[in-house]
Amino acid sequence: MREIARVVGVNEATLYHYFPSKAAILDALIDQLLAGRHMVYTAADDPARTLEETLHELIARFMAVMQEERERKFLRLLMIEGPRLAVMGRYPFLRVFHEGGQRLTEVFEKLMATGRMRRTNPRVVALQFLAPLMIFGFHQHGLGGRKAEPINIAEFARAQVELFACALAP
C-alpha cells in the first residue's frame, strides 16, 4: 500500500480511508475496467449488420481496447498481484474473464434472437470466442505493445470471423 500511495501521490492514511486493502483497490480497478469495455459489447445492437459484420466489429473493438495503455497497465498489475491474491483465495483474473464471458453471452443471445445466428448454447460460444481473444491479448502484452509477429491483428481477426461466421451461420 505504501508503494501505491507514493505512486499516486497521496499519503498511505488517505489511501486506507478509501480502500482497506490492495484487494479493494484491485476490485475498484476491475469495476472501472469492465465499465470501460461497455462499447465492445454493443457491436450486436445494429440489426442491419450481418453475423460476419458483427463478429468483425466485436473483434475490432476488443482488439482496440486491448491496445489501450490503461488496459496493458491493468493486465500487468493483474499478472503481478493475481498470484498473491490467489493465495488468499481471491482470483481477480477469473472475475474479469467471467464478466467478459457473461457480456459476450448476452451478445450471442441477441444475435440468436434476431435470427443472425443459429440457435446453440450462447455461453459455450462466448467462452470459445473469448479465449483466443484473451490469449492474443496476453501475446500482445508479452511483446510490450510491439508489432505482433508471427501473429498480426488483421490475420487473427479474419481467421476468427471466418471460423465463427461459418460455424454459427443461421
Secondary structure, 3 states (H helix, E strand, C coil): CHHHHHHHCCCHHHHHHHCCCHHHHHHHHHHHHHHHCHHHHHHHHCCCCCHHHHHHHHHHHHHHHHHCHHHHHHHHHHHHHHHHHHHCCCCHHHHHHHHHHHHHHHHHHHHHHCCCCCCCCHHHHHHHHHHHHHHHHHHHHHCCCCCCCCCCHHHHHHHHHHHHHHHHCC
